[in-house]
Amino acid sequence: MDWTGRTVVVTGASTGIGRAIAETLGSRGASLALCARDAAKLEAVAGALRRGAARVLALPCDVR
């Protein structure tokens, strides 16, 4: 499925399934708003996705 033109919010995006979802959707053209508690890990994921040409906004936060 082509996600170009869509924006997706992914929680828990710094590790595990959240990261895998972000990587998959980013590679399919989605713009991403990534949320996670660990700002350093989140920015590392965001940087990697940006290098792959994804549009990414990293938002360190706790969604509890």
PyMOL Python script that loads the backbone (N, CA, C, O; Angstrom):
from pymol import cmd

cmd.read_pdbstr("""\
ATOM      1  N   MET A   1       0.828  -1.181   0.000  1.00  0.00           N
ATOM      2  CA  MET A   1       0.000   0.000   0.000  1.00  0.00           C
ATOM      3  C   MET A   1       0.875   1.248   0.000  1.00  0.00           C
ATOM      4  O   MET A   1       1.874   1.313   0.716  1.00  0.00           O
ATOM      5  N   ASP A   2       0.504   2.215  -0.786  1.00  0.00           N
ATOM      6  CA  ASP A   2       1.230   3.482  -0.857  1.00  0.00           C
ATOM      7  C   ASP A   2       0.697   4.433   0.216  1.00  0.00           C
ATOM      8  O   ASP A   2      -0.498   4.729   0.251  1.00  0.00           O
ATOM      9  N   TRP A   3       1.575   4.902   1.078  1.00  0.00           N
ATOM     10  CA  TRP A   3       1.194   5.806   2.161  1.00  0.00           C
ATOM     11  C   TRP A   3       1.560   7.250   1.847  1.00  0.00           C
ATOM     12  O   TRP A   3       1.454   8.107   2.724  1.00  0.00           O
ATOM     13  N   THR A   4       1.986   7.545   0.629  1.00  0.00           N
ATOM     14  CA  THR A   4       2.364   8.900   0.247  1.00  0.00           C
ATOM     15  C   THR A   4       1.205   9.853   0.489  1.00  0.00           C
ATOM     16  O   THR A   4       0.064   9.564   0.131  1.00  0.00           O
ATOM     17  N   GLY A   5       1.508  10.994   1.101  1.00  0.00           N
ATOM     18  CA  GLY A   5       0.493  11.994   1.382  1.00  0.00           C
ATOM     19  C   GLY A   5      -0.251  11.782   2.682  1.00  0.00           C
ATOM     20  O   GLY A   5      -1.106  12.592   3.041  1.00  0.00           O
ATOM     21  N   ARG A   6       0.055  10.716   3.393  1.00  0.00           N
ATOM     22  CA  ARG A   6      -0.597  10.445   4.669  1.00  0.00           C
ATOM     23  C   ARG A   6       0.380  10.704   5.810  1.00  0.00           C
ATOM     24  O   ARG A   6       1.588  10.515   5.668  1.00  0.00           O
ATOM     25  N   THR A   7      -0.160  11.136   6.933  1.00  0.00           N
ATOM     26  CA  THR A   7       0.649  11.354   8.123  1.00  0.00           C
ATOM     27  C   THR A   7       0.207  10.364   9.190  1.00  0.00           C
ATOM     28  O   THR A   7      -0.985  10.177   9.433  1.00  0.00           O
ATOM     29  N   VAL A   8       1.199   9.729   9.826  1.00  0.00           N
ATOM     30  CA  VAL A   8       0.927   8.693  10.820  1.00  0.00           C
ATOM     31  C   VAL A   8       1.646   9.048  12.121  1.00  0.00           C
ATOM     32  O   VAL A   8       2.815   9.432  12.106  1.00  0.00           O
ATOM     33  N   VAL A   9       0.939   8.916  13.246  1.00  0.00           N
ATOM     34  CA  VAL A   9       1.545   9.078  14.572  1.00  0.00           C
ATOM     35  C   VAL A   9       1.860   7.678  15.083  1.00  0.00           C
ATOM     36  O   VAL A   9       0.984   6.815  15.143  1.00  0.00           O
ATOM     37  N   VAL A  10       3.122   7.462  15.450  1.00  0.00           N
ATOM     38  CA  VAL A  10       3.559   6.153  15.957  1.00  0.00           C
ATOM     39  C   VAL A  10       4.064   6.338  17.382  1.00  0.00           C
ATOM     40  O   VAL A  10       5.026   7.070  17.611  1.00  0.00           O
ATOM     41  N   THR A  11       3.422   5.680  18.335  1.00  0.00           N
ATOM     42  CA  THR A  11       3.904   5.721  19.713  1.00  0.00           C
ATOM     43  C   THR A  11       4.831   4.534  19.954  1.00  0.00           C
ATOM     44  O   THR A  11       4.714   3.491  19.311  1.00  0.00           O
ATOM     45  N   GLY A  12       5.754   4.717  20.895  1.00  0.00           N
ATOM     46  CA  GLY A  12       6.734   3.658  21.165  1.00  0.00           C
ATOM     47  C   GLY A  12       7.675   3.447  20.000  1.00  0.00           C
ATOM     48  O   GLY A  12       8.120   2.327  19.748  1.00  0.00           O
ATOM     49  N   ALA A  13       7.981   4.521  19.286  1.00  0.00           N
ATOM     50  CA  ALA A  13       8.715   4.422  18.030  1.00  0.00           C
ATOM     51  C   ALA A  13      10.223   4.223  18.172  1.00  0.00           C
ATOM     52  O   ALA A  13      10.909   4.054  17.164  1.00  0.00           O
ATOM     53  N   SER A  14      10.750   4.238  19.380  1.00  0.00           N
ATOM     54  CA  SER A  14      12.205   4.119  19.514  1.00  0.00           C
ATOM     55  C   SER A  14      12.701   2.681  19.527  1.00  0.00           C
ATOM     56  O   SER A  14      13.888   2.439  19.308  1.00  0.00           O
ATOM     57  N   THR A  15      11.815   1.720  19.779  1.00  0.00           N
ATOM     58  CA  THR A  15      12.229   0.311  19.839  1.00  0.00           C
ATOM     59  C   THR A  15      11.086  -0.604  19.406  1.00  0.00           C
ATOM     60  O   THR A  15       9.945  -0.170  19.245  1.00  0.00           O
ATOM     61  N   GLY A  16      11.418  -1.858  19.225  1.00  0.00           N
ATOM     62  CA  GLY A  16      10.430  -2.904  19.017  1.00  0.00           C
ATOM     63  C   GLY A  16       9.469  -2.696  17.862  1.00  0.00           C
ATOM     64  O   GLY A  16       9.840  -2.226  16.787  1.00  0.00           O
ATOM     65  N   ILE A  17       8.214  -3.062  18.121  1.00  0.00           N
ATOM     66  CA  ILE A  17       7.212  -3.015  17.064  1.00  0.00           C
ATOM     67  C   ILE A  17       6.917  -1.584  16.614  1.00  0.00           C
ATOM     68  O   ILE A  17       6.614  -1.352  15.444  1.00  0.00           O
ATOM     69  N   GLY A  18       7.005  -0.624  17.540  1.00  0.00           N
ATOM     70  CA  GLY A  18       6.798   0.776  17.152  1.00  0.00           C
ATOM     71  C   GLY A  18       7.835   1.230  16.142  1.00  0.00           C
ATOM     72  O   GLY A  18       7.505   1.906  15.168  1.00  0.00           O
ATOM     73  N   ARG A  19       9.083   0.863  16.369  1.00  0.00           N
ATOM     74  CA  ARG A  19      10.146   1.211  15.426  1.00  0.00           C
ATOM     75  C   ARG A  19       9.933   0.510  14.088  1.00  0.00           C
ATOM     76  O   ARG A  19      10.101   1.117  13.030  1.00  0.00           O
ATOM     77  N   ALA A  20       9.567  -0.756  14.137  1.00  0.00           N
ATOM     78  CA  ALA A  20       9.331  -1.513  12.899  1.00  0.00           C
ATOM     79  C   ALA A  20       8.190  -0.898  12.086  1.00  0.00           C
ATOM     80  O   ALA A  20       8.269  -0.818  10.860  1.00  0.00           O
ATOM     81  N   ILE A  21       7.143  -0.470  12.764  1.00  0.00           N
ATOM     82  CA  ILE A  21       6.024   0.179  12.075  1.00  0.00           C
ATOM     83  C   ILE A  21       6.484   1.485  11.443  1.00  0.00           C
ATOM     84  O   ILE A  21       6.147   1.772  10.295  1.00  0.00           O
ATOM     85  N   ALA A  22       7.250   2.276  12.186  1.00  0.00           N
ATOM     86  CA  ALA A  22       7.754   3.545  11.658  1.00  0.00           C
ATOM     87  C   ALA A  22       8.630   3.310  10.428  1.00  0.00           C
ATOM     88  O   ALA A  22       8.493   4.011   9.426  1.00  0.00           O
ATOM     89  N   GLU A  23       9.519   2.339  10.499  1.00  0.00           N
ATOM     90  CA  GLU A  23      10.398   2.035   9.368  1.00  0.00           C
ATOM     91  C   GLU A  23       9.595   1.588   8.142  1.00  0.00           C
ATOM     92  O   GLU A  23       9.879   2.008   7.020  1.00  0.00           O
ATOM     93  N   THR A  24       8.605   0.744   8.362  1.00  0.00           N
ATOM     94  CA  THR A  24       7.793   0.239   7.257  1.00  0.00           C
ATOM     95  C   THR A  24       6.993   1.366   6.605  1.00  0.00           C
ATOM     96  O   THR A  24       7.012   1.522   5.384  1.00  0.00           O
ATOM     97  N   LEU A  25       6.296   2.143   7.420  1.00  0.00           N
ATOM     98  CA  LEU A  25       5.471   3.217   6.861  1.00  0.00           C
ATOM     99  C   LEU A  25       6.324   4.313   6.228  1.00  0.00           C
ATOM    100  O   LEU A  25       5.949   4.872   5.197  1.00  0.00           O
ATOM    101  N   GLY A  26       7.474   4.626   6.840  1.00  0.00           N
ATOM    102  CA  GLY A  26       8.376   5.615   6.260  1.00  0.00           C
ATOM    103  C   GLY A  26       8.887   5.185   4.896  1.00  0.00           C
ATOM    104  O   GLY A  26       9.008   6.004   3.985  1.00  0.00           O
ATOM    105  N   SER A  27       9.187   3.898   4.757  1.00  0.00           N
ATOM    106  CA  SER A  27       9.673   3.403   3.466  1.00  0.00           C
ATOM    107  C   SER A  27       8.567   3.369   2.412  1.00  0.00           C
ATOM    108  O   SER A  27       8.847   3.286   1.216  1.00  0.00           O
ATOM    109  N   ARG A  28       7.323   3.432   2.853  1.00  0.00           N
ATOM    110  CA  ARG A  28       6.184   3.428   1.926  1.00  0.00           C
ATOM    111  C   ARG A  28       5.631   4.825   1.661  1.00  0.00           C
ATOM    112  O   ARG A  28       4.571   4.972   1.053  1.00  0.00           O
ATOM    113  N   GLY A  29       6.354   5.856   2.121  1.00  0.00           N
ATOM    114  CA  GLY A  29       6.000   7.222   1.760  1.00  0.00           C
ATOM    115  C   GLY A  29       5.253   8.033   2.785  1.00  0.00           C
ATOM    116  O   GLY A  29       4.952   9.198   2.529  1.00  0.00           O
ATOM    117  N   ALA A  30       4.939   7.469   3.936  1.00  0.00           N
ATOM    118  CA  ALA A  30       4.199   8.218   4.952  1.00  0.00           C
ATOM    119  C   ALA A  30       5.073   9.274   5.605  1.00  0.00           C
ATOM    120  O   ALA A  30       6.278   9.080   5.765  1.00  0.00           O
ATOM    121  N   SER A  31       4.467  10.387   5.981  1.00  0.00           N
ATOM    122  CA  SER A  31       5.108  11.356   6.870  1.00  0.00           C
ATOM    123  C   SER A  31       4.847  10.856   8.282  1.00  0.00           C
ATOM    124  O   SER A  31       3.761  10.356   8.574  1.00  0.00           O
ATOM    125  N   LEU A  32       5.834  10.987   9.159  1.00  0.00           N
ATOM    126  CA  LEU A  32       5.742  10.358  10.472  1.00  0.00           C
ATOM    127  C   LEU A  32       5.900  11.352  11.610  1.00  0.00           C
ATOM    128  O   LEU A  32       6.759  12.233  11.571  1.00  0.00           O
ATOM    129  N   ALA A  33       5.058  11.197  12.620  1.00  0.00           N
ATOM    130  CA  ALA A  33       5.230  11.864  13.903  1.00  0.00           C
ATOM    131  C   ALA A  33       5.541  10.744  14.887  1.00  0.00           C
ATOM    132  O   ALA A  33       4.675   9.929  15.205  1.00  0.00           O
ATOM    133  N   LEU A  34       6.765  10.709  15.361  1.00  0.00           N
ATOM    134  CA  LEU A  34       7.219   9.619  16.221  1.00  0.00           C
ATOM    135  C   LEU A  34       7.234  10.055  17.679  1.00  0.00           C
ATOM    136  O   LEU A  34       7.750  11.123  18.009  1.00  0.00           O
ATOM    137  N   CYS A  35       6.666   9.223  18.554  1.00  0.00           N
ATOM    138  CA  CYS A  35       6.627   9.507  19.980  1.00  0.00           C
ATOM    139  C   CYS A  35       7.280   8.373  20.758  1.00  0.00           C
ATOM    140  O   CYS A  35       7.087   7.197  20.451  1.00  0.00           O
ATOM    141  N   ALA A  36       8.059   8.749  21.774  1.00  0.00           N
ATOM    142  CA  ALA A  36       8.658   7.778  22.693  1.00  0.00           C
ATOM    143  C   ALA A  36       9.225   8.537  23.883  1.00  0.00           C
ATOM    144  O   ALA A  36       9.429   9.749  23.815  1.00  0.00           O
ATOM    145  N   ARG A  37       9.478   7.825  24.969  1.00  0.00           N
ATOM    146  CA  ARG A  37      10.005   8.472  26.174  1.00  0.00           C
ATOM    147  C   ARG A  37      11.485   8.796  26.077  1.00  0.00           C
ATOM    148  O   ARG A  37      11.914   9.841  26.567  1.00  0.00           O
ATOM    149  N   ASP A  38      12.273   7.932  25.459  1.00  0.00           N
ATOM    150  CA  ASP A  38      13.724   8.117  25.403  1.00  0.00           C
ATOM    151  C   ASP A  38      14.088   9.000  24.210  1.00  0.00           C
ATOM    152  O   ASP A  38      14.107   8.545  23.066  1.00  0.00           O
ATOM    153  N   ALA A  39      14.375  10.267  24.498  1.00  0.00           N
ATOM    154  CA  ALA A  39      14.636  11.248  23.440  1.00  0.00           C
ATOM    155  C   ALA A  39      15.840  10.878  22.581  1.00  0.00           C
ATOM    156  O   ALA A  39      15.812  11.074  21.366  1.00  0.00           O
ATOM    157  N   ALA A  40      16.896  10.345  23.192  1.00  0.00           N
ATOM    158  CA  ALA A  40      18.103  10.001  22.428  1.00  0.00           C
ATOM    159  C   ALA A  40      17.836   8.857  21.451  1.00  0.00           C
ATOM    160  O   ALA A  40      18.238   8.934  20.290  1.00  0.00           O
ATOM    161  N   LYS A  41      17.171   7.809  21.901  1.00  0.00           N
ATOM    162  CA  LYS A  41      16.846   6.689  21.014  1.00  0.00           C
ATOM    163  C   LYS A  41      15.875   7.134  19.923  1.00  0.00           C
ATOM    164  O   LYS A  41      15.999   6.734  18.766  1.00  0.00           O
ATOM    165  N   LEU A  42      14.915   7.961  20.306  1.00  0.00           N
ATOM    166  CA  LEU A  42      13.930   8.443  19.339  1.00  0.00           C
ATOM    167  C   LEU A  42      14.605   9.252  18.240  1.00  0.00           C
ATOM    168  O   LEU A  42      14.294   9.080  17.062  1.00  0.00           O
ATOM    169  N   GLU A  43      15.508  10.114  18.609  1.00  0.00           N
ATOM    170  CA  GLU A  43      16.205  10.930  17.606  1.00  0.00           C
ATOM    171  C   GLU A  43      17.088  10.070  16.716  1.00  0.00           C
ATOM    172  O   GLU A  43      17.247  10.376  15.534  1.00  0.00           O
ATOM    173  N   ALA A  44      17.662   9.007  17.253  1.00  0.00           N
ATOM    174  CA  ALA A  44      18.464   8.089  16.429  1.00  0.00           C
ATOM    175  C   ALA A  44      17.593   7.427  15.367  1.00  0.00           C
ATOM    176  O   ALA A  44      17.994   7.319  14.208  1.00  0.00           O
ATOM    177  N   VAL A  45      16.406   6.987  15.762  1.00  0.00           N
ATOM    178  CA  VAL A  45      15.478   6.375  14.802  1.00  0.00           C
ATOM    179  C   VAL A  45      15.038   7.409  13.775  1.00  0.00           C
ATOM    180  O   VAL A  45      15.019   7.128  12.577  1.00  0.00           O
ATOM    181  N   ALA A  46      14.686   8.598  14.237  1.00  0.00           N
ATOM    182  CA  ALA A  46      14.248   9.656  13.328  1.00  0.00           C
ATOM    183  C   ALA A  46      15.343  10.001  12.320  1.00  0.00           C
ATOM    184  O   ALA A  46      15.061  10.188  11.136  1.00  0.00           O
ATOM    185  N   GLY A  47      16.582  10.084  12.783  1.00  0.00           N
ATOM    186  CA  GLY A  47      17.697  10.385  11.891  1.00  0.00           C
ATOM    187  C   GLY A  47      17.878   9.323  10.818  1.00  0.00           C
ATOM    188  O   GLY A  47      18.106   9.638   9.650  1.00  0.00           O
ATOM    189  N   ALA A  48      17.774   8.071  11.218  1.00  0.00           N
ATOM    190  CA  ALA A  48      17.910   6.977  10.252  1.00  0.00           C
ATOM    191  C   ALA A  48      16.796   7.043   9.209  1.00  0.00           C
ATOM    192  O   ALA A  48      17.041   6.830   8.022  1.00  0.00           O
ATOM    193  N   LEU A  49      15.590   7.333   9.644  1.00  0.00           N
ATOM    194  CA  LEU A  49      14.474   7.424   8.701  1.00  0.00           C
ATOM    195  C   LEU A  49      14.623   8.617   7.765  1.00  0.00           C
ATOM    196  O   LEU A  49      14.297   8.532   6.581  1.00  0.00           O
ATOM    197  N   ARG A  50      15.118   9.725   8.304  1.00  0.00           N
ATOM    198  CA  ARG A  50      15.341  10.911   7.453  1.00  0.00           C
ATOM    199  C   ARG A  50      16.382  10.625   6.377  1.00  0.00           C
ATOM    200  O   ARG A  50      16.243  11.075   5.240  1.00  0.00           O
ATOM    201  N   ARG A  51      17.423   9.879   6.732  1.00  0.00           N
ATOM    202  CA  ARG A  51      18.438   9.514   5.739  1.00  0.00           C
ATOM    203  C   ARG A  51      17.831   8.666   4.629  1.00  0.00           C
ATOM    204  O   ARG A  51      18.338   8.650   3.508  1.00  0.00           O
ATOM    205  N   GLY A  52      16.754   7.966   4.937  1.00  0.00           N
ATOM    206  CA  GLY A  52      16.033   7.176   3.943  1.00  0.00           C
ATOM    207  C   GLY A  52      14.968   7.990   3.228  1.00  0.00           C
ATOM    208  O   GLY A  52      14.130   7.422   2.527  1.00  0.00           O
ATOM    209  N   ALA A  53      14.980   9.301   3.390  1.00  0.00           N
ATOM    210  CA  ALA A  53      14.107  10.252   2.706  1.00  0.00           C
ATOM    211  C   ALA A  53      12.711  10.388   3.312  1.00  0.00           C
ATOM    212  O   ALA A  53      11.850  11.027   2.706  1.00  0.00           O
ATOM    213  N   ALA A  54      12.460   9.812   4.483  1.00  0.00           N
ATOM    214  CA  ALA A  54      11.157   9.983   5.123  1.00  0.00           C
ATOM    215  C   ALA A  54      11.073  11.362   5.780  1.00  0.00           C
ATOM    216  O   ALA A  54      12.074  11.903   6.249  1.00  0.00           O
ATOM    217  N   ARG A  55       9.857  11.920   5.804  1.00  0.00           N
ATOM    218  CA  ARG A  55       9.598  13.161   6.545  1.00  0.00           C
ATOM    219  C   ARG A  55       9.224  12.747   7.959  1.00  0.00           C
ATOM    220  O   ARG A  55       8.254  12.018   8.167  1.00  0.00           O
ATOM    221  N   VAL A  56      10.012  13.224   8.945  1.00  0.00           N
ATOM    222  CA  VAL A  56       9.849  12.747  10.319  1.00  0.00           C
ATOM    223  C   VAL A  56       9.882  13.903  11.302  1.00  0.00           C
ATOM    224  O   VAL A  56      10.706  14.810  11.189  1.00  0.00           O
ATOM    225  N   LEU A  57       8.966  13.859  12.276  1.00  0.00           N
ATOM    226  CA  LEU A  57       8.964  14.761  13.403  1.00  0.00           C
ATOM    227  C   LEU A  57       9.101  13.892  14.645  1.00  0.00           C
ATOM    228  O   LEU A  57       8.263  13.023  14.883  1.00  0.00           O
ATOM    229  N   ALA A  58      10.139  14.110  15.438  1.00  0.00           N
ATOM    230  CA  ALA A  58      10.358  13.344  16.656  1.00  0.00           C
ATOM    231  C   ALA A  58       9.808  14.130  17.852  1.00  0.00           C
ATOM    232  O   ALA A  58      10.173  15.286  18.062  1.00  0.00           O
ATOM    233  N   LEU A  59       8.931  13.493  18.629  1.00  0.00           N
ATOM    234  CA  LEU A  59       8.281  14.127  19.765  1.00  0.00           C
ATOM    235  C   LEU A  59       8.503  13.306  21.024  1.00  0.00           C
ATOM    236  O   LEU A  59       7.725  12.396  21.311  1.00  0.00           O
ATOM    237  N   PRO A  60       9.566  13.615  21.789  1.00  0.00           N
ATOM    238  CA  PRO A  60       9.773  12.862  23.035  1.00  0.00           C
ATOM    239  C   PRO A  60       8.599  13.122  23.972  1.00  0.00           C
ATOM    240  O   PRO A  60       8.296  14.275  24.279  1.00  0.00           O
ATOM    241  N   CYS A  61       7.941  12.070  24.425  1.00  0.00           N
ATOM    242  CA  CYS A  61       6.824  12.219  25.347  1.00  0.00           C
ATOM    243  C   CYS A  61       6.450  10.872  25.949  1.00  0.00           C
ATOM    244  O   CYS A  61       6.861   9.815  25.469  1.00  0.00           O
ATOM    245  N   ASP A  62       5.665  10.941  27.006  1.00  0.00           N
ATOM    246  CA  ASP A  62       5.117   9.759  27.651  1.00  0.00           C
ATOM    247  C   ASP A  62       3.605   9.822  27.471  1.00  0.00           C
ATOM    248  O   ASP A  62       2.966  10.750  27.968  1.00  0.00           O
ATOM    249  N   VAL A  63       3.032   8.865  26.779  1.00  0.00           N
ATOM    250  CA  VAL A  63       1.609   8.914  26.451  1.00  0.00           C
ATOM    251  C   VAL A  63       0.712   8.261  27.522  1.00  0.00           C
ATOM    252  O   VAL A  63      -0.483   8.072  27.299  1.00  0.00           O
ATOM    253  N   ARG A  64       1.276   7.930  28.645  1.00  0.00           N
ATOM    254  CA  ARG A  64       0.466   7.342  29.720  1.00  0.00           C
ATOM    255  C   ARG A  64      -0.683   8.223  30.084  1.00  0.00           C
ATOM    256  O   ARG A  64      -1.467   7.882  30.970  1.00  0.00           O
TER     257      ARG A  64
END
""", "prot")
cmd.dss("prot")
cmd.show_as("cartoon", "prot")
cmd.util.cbc("prot")
cmd.orient("prot")
